[in-house]
Amino acid sequence: MLSHQIAGLLIKNKRLGFGEIVELYGKAFPYADLNEDDVERVLKYMHDRFPRLAWVSFEDKMVLRPRQSRLC
């Protein structure tokens, strides 16, 4: 579910930091215990699947919207 939420957020924002995701979704009850390691695992899935849901720079801890994504 978190990957879907992040993908939706990337439609509005081209770039997000891992900390921004934790700060935003950590306020919601289902994600109260969310930390950067959890976000990194979800983003690894989003980065590795085909078609790619997000471009992730694990060194910079940044997430980018994929170039070929279509906006509705």
Buried (B, 14 or more C-beta within 10 A) or exposed (E): EBBEBBBEBBEEEEEBBBEBBBEBBBEEEEBEEBEBEBBBEBBEEBBEEEEBBBBBEEEEBBBBBBEEEEEE
